[in-house]
Amino acid sequence: MTGKVVVLITAPKGKGEELAEFIVSRRLAACVNVVGGIRSFYWWKGELVRDDEDLLVVKTTRDALPSLISEVKRVHPYTVPEIIALDVVEGNPDYLKWVEDEVKTSGSGEPGSGGGEG
């Protein structure tokens, strides 16, 4: 394993960019892609629901994952937001190093500690 994860997060249509900027500005991830135009079908409180949503594809480190989950849950508009992490088994070593470098912060070295600009 590489110590990197790709995290999938759904958000209400039109809220994905706001959430992506929140995540990256806090160095909880190196990069977030926002994929618009997805339609989700799911059960909620005993009813089948169909929603248009944004999908966030988040590239981060396993070490930053607990902070990412906690912070996203704190600001996400859903009661039970989808936050699913998938291990990155292998990838471009230069890209994986870049993810590691960008998630780390100056100062404490702890992901999500508010270091960096922004």
C-alpha positions, 0 to 999 in steps of 0.5 A: 500500500502507498499510504494514500487514499481516494475518498468519495464524497457526495454533496447536494448539486451545486455544493461540491465546489464549496466543499472541495475548496473547504477541504483543499484550503485546510490541506486535508487533501492535495486535490479534489475533483468535482464531478457534477451531474450524477444522480443517486438512488438510495433509501432514506427514512423508509423511502426511495429517494432520487437526488441530483448530486455532485461527486467529490473525488478526494486525493489524500493520505491515510494519516489525514483521513480521520481529520478529513472525515471529522471536518467534512461531517462538521460542515456537510449539509447531509445528516449522514454524508457519504464519505468512503475511502479506497486505498491506493494500491499503486500509482505514479510515484511522483504524483503520490509524493506530491499528494504527501507533500501537499497534505503535510503542513508547515509547522506541526506537520499534522494534516489539517492543522491549518498550516499553509496559505489560506 
